């Protein structure tokens, strides 16, 4: 007999993926199926291995629409198949999110469920816009109001007379297309025309935009600015004071979009840093990292690891592949004996730390030439093993093979992505992607290949190192920023410097 699975109604927050709760994260990690709303940031799907399906209750550009009753039925059916289901909803499930309707449907069907609250759009939008919705000097109360009621209702249940007299902050959800009648109704019932108000569009995202105006002028101002949904309409004295505590829009790369060319499963640190700087990370992998077609050569080397004097890693992938295979085949760090470990840079050394190992040698400059120079005094007549990819520069064997007893073993493969998704090509062609990060010579060449038939608009390229810059130039890519520290963090710093120079 199949056990009924649990459905988790999880609030994803309003957009910034960092606003997901810890419990929401745990639910995603153990889910078998994720049904996510159109307003959910898809970057959150990095945290789950589950099948993920997008739902949208209104018609989208591609014509897709999924009625609420169909969503309810999908949740119930998946649960009865024994699946752990996460219903991932923008903001909070029970604040204008129809989570109550879904919970009622699950309860009526006898399906076990839990509700995981999320940060609702009003509080997050206010915080990211510099608006304290409550303030003991200006607003001791706050009201959340829908600006888009059920169209089946015969009459509005919003009491504009009461709201006009409300001495606090009013936040209208989903009211972008009804700004003029909402503002008119408030003023008709006595709200002063000069009352401060603003509309916050795409709150907590790098594309956040805010328009401030007196209540009587807000509809015209927003129309002229061309703001887009999702948005919130905020009315009250607290709006007047937002400039003093605005912080989000002052981040160094706020509003910029940056293509992250690392494989998706390795892009996490670059994505997080991008978000910290206020930029939009755009997943743009150009290669996949795969295991060898045949592990026999690797396994043979693992059985004699202790014979080597030095084990050399030129990427975090090499560390994960070799030492991961060691563990999978029943071995552990004891197999290394007295082998010394060399890494090309700090990111690779950090991956060693995850295996509770320390690098004996890391060069000051994070490139193969510097690693070869640093190793040369230590390896004369010694046995050296390089755990490498199936392709790449052969600087190490060319520099060290004459002095050392040098061996190499392929522990992972690079497989080129055949083509970019159409939406990425569209963004590049329309100039809505500002930067692409080139994090290796092979990635630079791949980017040029993938963009060969795409008009690149205003996109700029950032390089992680002089070697990568040289490879980019060879294939016709003009590099606008080059890292001085050869890491993704260094590349972001180079982008910041370039942006400031051209501000």
C-alpha positions as semicolon CSV with decimal commas, in nm:
position;residue;x (nm);y (nm);z (nm)
1;X;0,000;0,000;0,000
2;X;0,137;0,344;-0,097
3;X;0,179;0,587;0,191
4;X;0,035;0,931;0,128
5;X;0,308;1,192;0,102
6;X;0,309;1,528;0,275
7;X;0,251;1,854;0,092
8;X;0,445;2,160;0,214
9;X;0,303;2,500;0,129
10;X;0,626;2,700;0,135
11;X;0,666;3,076;0,115
12;X;0,961;3,161;-0,111
13;X;0,974;3,531;-0,026
14;X;0,931;3,810;-0,282
15;X;1,229;3,757;-0,514
16;X;1,573;3,766;-0,351
17;X;1,658;3,392;-0,319
18;X;1,843;3,465;0,006
19;X;1,511;3,539;0,177
20;X;1,399;3,176;0,177
21;X;1,365;3,041;0,531
22;X;1,579;2,756;0,662
23;X;1,273;2,534;0,694
24;X;1,177;2,616;0,336
25;X;1,527;2,514;0,227
26;X;1,501;2,181;0,411
27;X;1,167;2,113;0,244
28;X;1,318;2,175;-0,100
29;X;1,611;1,946;-0,024
30;X;1,388;1,649;0,057
31;X;1,114;1,710;-0,202
32;X;1,024;1,466;-0,478
33;X;0,815;1,725;-0,665
34;X;0,818;2,105;-0,661
35;X;0,528;2,305;-0,803
36;X;0,642;2,666;-0,813
37;X;0,457;2,986;-0,891
38;X;0,553;3,218;-1,173
39;X;0,673;3,480;-0,923
40;X;0,920;3,243;-0,756
41;X;1,286;3,309;-0,836
42;X;1,402;3,002;-1,032
43;X;1,745;3,028;-0,866
44;X;1,580;2,858;-0,567
45;X;1,551;2,540;-0,772
46;X;1,928;2,495;-0,732
47;X;1,848;2,365;-0,383
48;X;1,644;2,066;-0,497
49;X;1,698;1,753;-0,700
50;X;1,321;1,711;-0,739
51;X;1,121;1,735;-1,057
52;X;1,006;2,095;-1,084
53;X;0,697;2,224;-1,263
54;X;0,606;2,589;-1,311
55;X;0,245;2,687;-1,245
56;X;0,078;3,009;-1,347
57;X;-0,280;3,100;-1,265
58;X;-0,297;3,369;-1,535
59;X;-0,210;3,361;-1,903
60;X;0,162;3,405;-1,977
61;X;0,345;3,518;-2,289
62;X;0,350;3,160;-2,415
63;X;-0,022;3,121;-2,346
64;X;0,020;2,877;-2,059
65;X;-0,234;2,893;-1,780
66;X;-0,310;2,651;-1,498
67;X;-0,634;2,712;-1,307
68;X;-0,627;2,694;-0,928
69;X;-0,848;2,384;-0,923
70;X;-0,597;2,204;-1,146
71;X;-0,313;2,302;-0,913
72;X;-0,507;2,168;-0,616
73;X;-0,574;1,842;-0,798
74;X;-0,206;1,808;-0,893
75;X;-0,099;1,850;-0,530
76;X;-0,346;1,587;-0,413
77;X;-0,260;1,336;-0,686
78;X;0,117;1,363;-0,629
79;X;0,073;1,322;-0,255
80;X;-0,139;1,009;-0,305
81;X;0,147;0,866;-0,512
82;X;0,359;0,884;-0,197
83;X;0,558;1,189;-0,304
84;X;0,685;1,465;-0,080
85;X;0,555;1,775;-0,252
86;X;0,662;2,137;-0,212
87;X;0,420;2,400;-0,332
88;X;0,659;2,694;-0,362
89;X;0,479;3,026;-0,357
90;X;0,599;3,382;-0,388
91;X;0,595;3,580;-0,064
92;X;0,391;3,414;0,210
93;X;0,133;3,145;0,125
94;X;-0,134;3,299;0,347
95;X;-0,089;3,667;0,252
96;X;-0,275;3,715;-0,078
97;X;-0,119;3,391;-0,197
98;X;-0,427;3,165;-0,208
99;X;-0,247;2,928;0,023
100;X;-0,560;2,908;0,235
101;X;-0,755;2,771;-0,060
102;X;-0,489;2,509;-0,128
103;X;-0,474;2,411;0,238
104;X;-0,852;2,373;0,246
105;X;-0,846;2,151;-0,062
106;X;-0,575;1,931;0,089
107;X;-0,761;1,905;0,420
108;X;-1,084;1,810;0,243
109;X;-0,897;1,537;0,052
110;X;-0,738;1,400;0,369
111;X;-0,387;1,481;0,247
112;X;-0,130;1,565;0,519
113;X;0,018;1,912;0,477
114;X;0,223;2,176;0,654
115;X;0,249;2,550;0,597
116;X;0,594;2,708;0,597
117;X;0,555;3,087;0,623
118;X;0,758;3,314;0,400
119;X;0,860;3,678;0,408
120;X;0,564;3,859;0,259
121;X;0,618;4,111;-0,018
122;X;0,509;4,414;0,184
123;X;0,767;4,383;0,460
124;X;1,050;4,283;0,227
125;X;0,966;4,552;-0,029
126;X;0,957;4,818;0,237
127;X;1,289;4,708;0,381
128;X;1,463;4,693;0,040
129;X;1,316;5,030;-0,062
130;X;1,420;5,206;0,260
131;X;1,064;5,232;0,392
132;X;0,994;5,144;0,754
133;X;0,626;5,054;0,732
134;X;0,587;5,133;1,099
135;X;0,769;5,405;1,291
136;X;0,682;5,526;1,636
137;X;0,702;5,887;1,517
138;X;0,494;5,853;1,200
139;X;0,300;5,526;1,171
140;X;0,185;5,305;1,454
141;X;-0,020;5,078;1,231
142;X;-0,003;4,923;0,887
143;X;-0,272;4,777;0,663
144;X;-0,228;4,520;0,387
145;X;-0,496;4,550;0,117
146;X;-0,553;4,369;-0,210
147;X;-0,563;4,588;-0,516
148;X;-0,703;4,303;-0,725
149;X;-1,011;4,137;-0,579
150;X;-1,184;3,822;-0,700
151;X;-1,357;3,927;-1,024
152;X;-1,651;3,700;-0,936
153;X;-1,743;3,918;-0,636
154;X;-2,051;4,134;-0,687
155;X;-1,905;4,429;-0,499
156;X;-1,576;4,541;-0,347
157;X;-1,511;4,454;0,017
158;X;-1,235;4,717;0,044
159;X;-1,360;4,996;0,271
160;X;-1,200;5,306;0,116
161;X;-1,374;5,534;0,364
162;X;-1,202;5,353;0,650
163;X;-0,868;5,347;0,464
164;X;-0,888;5,720;0,392
165;X;-0,912;5,783;0,766
166;X;-0,643;5,524;0,849
167;X;-0,358;5,694;1,033
168;X;-0,076;5,465;0,927
169;X;0,085;5,299;0,625
170;X;-0,132;5,133;0,361
171;X;0,016;4,870;0,130
172;X;-0,181;4,757;-0,174
173;X;-0,082;4,425;-0,329
174;X;-0,136;4,361;-0,701
175;X;-0,265;4,713;-0,765
176;X;-0,039;4,832;-1,048
177;X;-0,312;4,839;-1,311
178;X;-0,565;4,999;-1,077
179;X;-0,351;5,280;-0,937
180;X;-0,572;5,558;-1,071
181;X;-0,906;5,427;-0,931
182;X;-0,743;5,328;-0,599
183;X;-0,588;5,672;-0,553
184;X;-0,913;5,841;-0,663
185;X;-1,119;5,635;-0,417
186;X;-0,886;5,726;-0,129
187;X;-0,899;6,097;-0,213
188;X;-1,277;6,086;-0,269
189;X;-1,315;5,967;0,088
190;X;-1,083;6,230;0,232
191;X;-0,723;6,119;0,194
192;X;-0,513;6,431;0,128
193;X;-0,394;6,461;-0,233
194;X;-0,039;6,542;-0,117
195;X;-0,009;6,221;0,087
196;X;0,333;6,062;0,010
197;X;0,308;5,742;-0,194
198;X;0,525;5,518;-0,406
199;X;0,515;5,210;-0,623
200;X;0,785;4,945;-0,576
201;X;0,832;4,725;-0,881
202;X;1,013;4,388;-0,872
203;X;1,111;4,442;-0,513
204;X;1,428;4,280;-0,366
205;X;1,562;4,201;-0,715
206;X;1,845;4,380;-0,897
207;X;1,573;4,505;-1,135
208;X;1,390;4,680;-0,849
209;X;1,251;5,022;-0,943
210;X;1,069;5,277;-0,730
211;X;0,859;5,577;-0,827
212;X;0,761;5,833;-0,561
213;X;0,486;6,092;-0,602
214;X;0,203;6,255;-0,410
215;X;-0,113;6,045;-0,410
216;X;-0,282;6,265;-0,671
217;X;0,010;6,223;-0,914
218;X;0,123;5,864;-0,856
219;X;-0,074;5,701;-1,139
220;X;0,063;5,941;-1,401
221;X;0,419;5,914;-1,265
222;X;0,415;5,535;-1,271
223;X;0,264;5,532;-1,619
224;X;0,539;5,759;-1,745
225;X;0,807;5,541;-1,584
226;X;0,671;5,221;-1,740
227;X;0,692;5,008;-1,425
228;X;0,612;4,638;-1,444
229;X;0,441;4,384;-1,219
230;X;0,489;4,246;-0,964
231;X;0,459;4,565;-0,767
232;X;0,330;4,715;-0,444
233;X;0,160;5,050;-0,389
234;X;0,257;5,213;-0,059
235;X;0,071;5,512;0,087
236;X;0,175;5,697;0,401
237;X;0,411;5,939;0,571
238;X;0,688;5,676;0,595
239;X;0,742;5,698;0,219
240;X;0,872;6,054;0,258
241;X;1,166;5,932;0,467
242;X;1,287;5,643;0,253
243;X;1,589;5,821;0,098
244;X;1,754;5,852;0,439
245;X;1,768;5,476;0,495
246;X;1,771;5,343;0,140
247;X;2,048;5,082;0,112
248;X;1,974;4,814;-0,148
249;X;2,011;5,038;-0,451
250;X;2,352;5,156;-0,328
251;X;2,520;4,821;-0,375
252;X;2,816;4,850;-0,615
253;X;2,667;4,645;-0,901
254;X;2,299;4,718;-0,839
255;X;2,092;4,671;-1,152
256;X;2,366;4,498;-1,352
257;X;2,322;4,149;-1,494
258;X;2,618;3,912;-1,515
259;X;2,639;3,585;-1,704
260;X;2,781;3,310;-1,481
261;X;2,954;3,066;-1,714
262;X;3,042;2,802;-1,457
263;X;2,860;2,467;-1,466
264;X;2,532;2,506;-1,275
265;X;2,626;2,271;-0,990
266;X;2,943;2,473;-0,926
267;X;2,797;2,820;-0,972
268;X;2,671;2,866;-0,615
269;X;2,952;3,085;-0,474
270;X;2,956;3,309;-0,783
271;X;2,578;3,344;-0,769
272;X;2,583;3,437;-0,401
273;X;2,858;3,695;-0,451
274;X;2,675;3,840;-0,747
275;X;2,362;3,885;-0,535
276;X;2,560;4,039;-0,250
277;X;2,689;4,304;-0,490
278;X;2,336;4,385;-0,607
279;X;2,366;4,225;-0,951
280;X;2,147;3,972;-1,123
281;X;2,322;3,638;-1,179
282;X;2,224;3,486;-1,512
283;X;2,306;3,117;-1,544
284;X;2,502;3,077;-1,866
285;X;2,693;2,748;-1,842
286;X;2,901;2,670;-2,149
287;X;3,036;2,333;-2,038
288;X;2,928;2,034;-1,834
289;X;3,164;1,855;-1,596
290;X;3,127;1,479;-1,630
291;X;3,317;1,176;-1,494
292;X;3,553;0,981;-1,719
293;X;3,393;0,736;-1,959
294;X;3,604;0,468;-1,791
295;X;3,739;0,485;-1,434
296;X;3,997;0,207;-1,481
297;X;4,298;0,440;-1,524
298;X;4,193;0,645;-1,221
299;X;4,135;0,335;-1,008
300;X;4,476;0,198;-1,101
301;X;4,641;0,522;-0,987
302;X;4,440;0,527;-0,663
303;X;4,582;0,187;-0,571
304;X;4,936;0,327;-0,577
305;X;4,888;0,683;-0,455
306;X;5,144;0,641;-0,180
307;X;5,415;0,585;-0,443
308;X;5,402;0,953;-0,543
309;X;5,586;1,238;-0,379
310;X;5,353;1,512;-0,508
311;X;4,987;1,517;-0,609
312;X;4,898;1,826;-0,813
313;X;4,553;1,978;-0,863
314;X;4,479;2,259;-1,106
315;X;4,105;2,283;-1,036
316;X;3,850;2,216;-0,768
317;X;3,693;1,967;-1,010
318;X;4,011;1,762;-1,005
319;X;4,005;1,747;-0,625
320;X;3,640;1,643;-0,613
321;X;3,675;1,384;-0,887
322;X;3,992;1,212;-0,764
323;X;3,922;1,218;-0,391
324;X;3,553;1,149;-0,444
325;X;3,641;0,839;-0,643
326;X;3,889;0,737;-0,372
327;X;3,609;0,743;-0,116
328;X;3,359;0,567;-0,345
329;X;3,602;0,278;-0,400
330;X;3,656;0,222;-0,028
331;X;3,965;0,433;0,030
332;X;4,029;0,745;0,231
333;X;4,305;0,997;0,306
334;X;4,527;0,729;0,461
335;X;4,594;0,606;0,107
336;X;4,792;0,927;0,047
337;X;5,065;0,832;0,292
338;X;5,329;1,107;0,286
339;X;5,223;1,254;-0,049
340;X;5,250;1,633;-0,062
341;X;4,965;1,832;-0,218
342;X;4,996;2,128;-0,456
343;X;4,706;2,346;-0,571
344;X;4,689;2,613;-0,839
345;X;4,496;2,858;-0,620
346;X;4,287;2,917;-0,308
347;X;3,959;2,787;-0,452
348;X;4,124;2,454;-0,528
349;X;4,289;2,450;-0,185
350;X;3,951;2,524;-0,026
351;X;3,806;2,217;-0,194
352;X;4,089;2,015;-0,037
353;X;3,980;2,148;0,302
354;X;3,640;1,989;0,244
355;X;3,823;1,655;0,240
356;X;4,009;1,758;0,559
357;X;4,337;1,800;0,374
358;X;4,572;2,100;0,355
359;X;4,769;2,210;0,053
360;X;5,147;2,208;0,099
361;X;5,200;2,450;-0,188
362;X;4,986;2,726;-0,346
363;X;5,161;2,979;-0,572
364;X;5,116;3,352;-0,523
365;X;4,982;3,386;-0,878
366;X;4,699;3,148;-0,962
367;X;4,809;3,020;-1,301
368;X;4,979;2,709;-1,433
369;X;5,309;2,886;-1,508
370;X;5,336;3,008;-1,149
371;X;5,249;2,663;-1,014
372;X;5,519;2,505;-1,231
373;X;5,775;2,760;-1,111
374;X;5,681;2,699;-0,747
375;X;5,701;2,321;-0,786
376;X;6,026;2,305;-0,983
377;X;6,266;2,328;-0,683
378;X;6,079;2,048;-0,503
379;X;6,028;1,782;-0,769
380;X;6,367;1,704;-0,919
381;X;6,381;1,326;-0,947
382;X;6,049;1,299;-0,761
383;X;5,732;1,123;-0,869
384;X;5,458;1,371;-0,953
385;X;5,093;1,295;-1,035
386;X;4,869;1,555;-1,199
387;X;4,491;1,496;-1,165
388;X;4,360;1,676;-1,470
389;X;4,072;1,730;-1,713
390;X;4,055;1,560;-2,049
391;X;4,162;1,885;-2,215
392;X;4,344;2,200;-2,119
393;X;4,685;2,363;-2,131
394;X;4,989;2,134;-2,094
395;X;5,206;2,383;-1,908
396;X;5,286;2,146;-1,619
397;X;5,416;1,846;-1,815
398;X;5,609;2,074;-2,050
399;X;5,773;2,253;-1,758
400;X;5,831;1,963;-1,519
401;X;5,858;1,637;-1,714
402;X;6,230;1,677;-1,780
403;X;6,312;1,710;-1,409
404;X;6,044;1,497;-1,244
405;X;5,902;1,152;-1,298
406;X;5,578;1,303;-1,419
407;X;5,245;1,123;-1,465
408;X;4,898;1,252;-1,537
409;X;4,553;1,098;-1,511
410;X;4,223;1,230;-1,648
411;X;3,973;1,244;-1,362
412;X;3,694;1,440;-1,530
413;X;3,571;1,550;-1,872
414;X;3,462;1,881;-2,021
415;X;3,160;1,854;-2,250
416;X;3,065;2,166;-2,444
417;X;2,707;2,294;-2,430
418;X;2,560;2,271;-2,780
419;X;2,364;2,596;-2,769
420;X;2,238;2,862;-2,533
421;X;1,868;2,880;-2,440
422;X;1,671;3,117;-2,665
423;X;1,594;3,350;-2,373
424;X;1,967;3,400;-2,310
425;X;2,033;3,479;-2,677
426;X;1,743;3,725;-2,667
427;X;1,882;3,900;-2,361
428;X;2,225;3,931;-2,519
429;X;2,084;4,061;-2,847
430;X;1,861;4,319;-2,676
431;X;2,133;4,444;-2,446
432;X;1,960;4,324;-2,128
433;X;2,267;4,125;-2,025
434;X;2,544;4,360;-1,914
435;X;2,841;4,129;-1,855
436;X;2,960;3,776;-1,922
437;X;3,233;3,630;-1,701
438;X;3,503;3,433;-1,881
439;X;3,656;3,204;-1,619
440;X;3,895;2,999;-1,833
441;X;4,043;2,995;-2,185
442;X;3,814;2,707;-2,286
443;X;3,509;2,895;-2,161
444;X;3,617;3,204;-2,356
445;X;3,638;2,996;-2,672
446;X;3,303;2,833;-2,598
447;X;3,134;3,167;-2,541
448;X;3,260;3,291;-2,879
449;X;3,132;2,972;-3,045
450;X;2,790;2,999;-2,881
451;X;2,756;3,367;-2,970
452;X;2,890;3,343;-3,323
453;X;2,546;3,403;-3,477
454;X;2,412;3,637;-3,207
455;X;2,423;4,015;-3,221
456;X;2,590;4,089;-2,889
457;X;2,430;4,428;-2,823
458;X;2,599;4,604;-2,534
459;X;2,727;4,299;-2,348
460;X;3,080;4,334;-2,206
461;X;3,325;4,056;-2,120
462;X;3,522;4,013;-1,799
463;X;3,824;3,782;-1,785
464;X;3,957;3,591;-1,487
465;X;4,323;3,606;-1,590
466;X;4,570;3,725;-1,857
467;X;4,575;3,375;-2,007
468;X;4,196;3,383;-2,043
469;X;4,214;3,733;-2,189
470;X;4,463;3,612;-2,450
471;X;4,233;3,323;-2,545
472;X;3,935;3,559;-2,569
473;X;4,126;3,800;-2,793
474;X;4,239;3,516;-3,019
475;X;3,874;3,435;-3,097
476;X;3,766;3,797;-3,130
477;X;3,614;3,876;-2,791
478;X;3,705;4,218;-2,653
479;X;3,772;4,204;-2,279
480;X;3,653;4,510;-2,087
481;X;3,770;4,401;-1,739
482;X;4,046;4,165;-1,626
483;X;4,087;4,029;-1,275
484;X;4,411;4,091;-1,091
485;X;4,325;3,811;-0,847
486;X;4,242;3,511;-1,063
487;X;3,912;3,411;-0,905
488;X;3,544;3,492;-0,957
489;X;3,569;3,741;-0,669
490;X;3,859;3,904;-0,852
491;X;3,651;3,920;-1,168
492;X;3,364;4,091;-0,982
493;X;3,608;4,346;-0,841
494;X;3,736;4,416;-1,192
495;X;3,378;4,471;-1,311
496;X;3,313;4,713;-1,021
497;X;3,626;4,910;-1,108
498;X;3,530;4,928;-1,476
499;X;3,173;5,033;-1,399
500;X;3,299;5,312;-1,171
501;X;3,536;5,438;-1,436
502;X;3,251;5,467;-1,684
503;X;2,984;5,592;-1,442
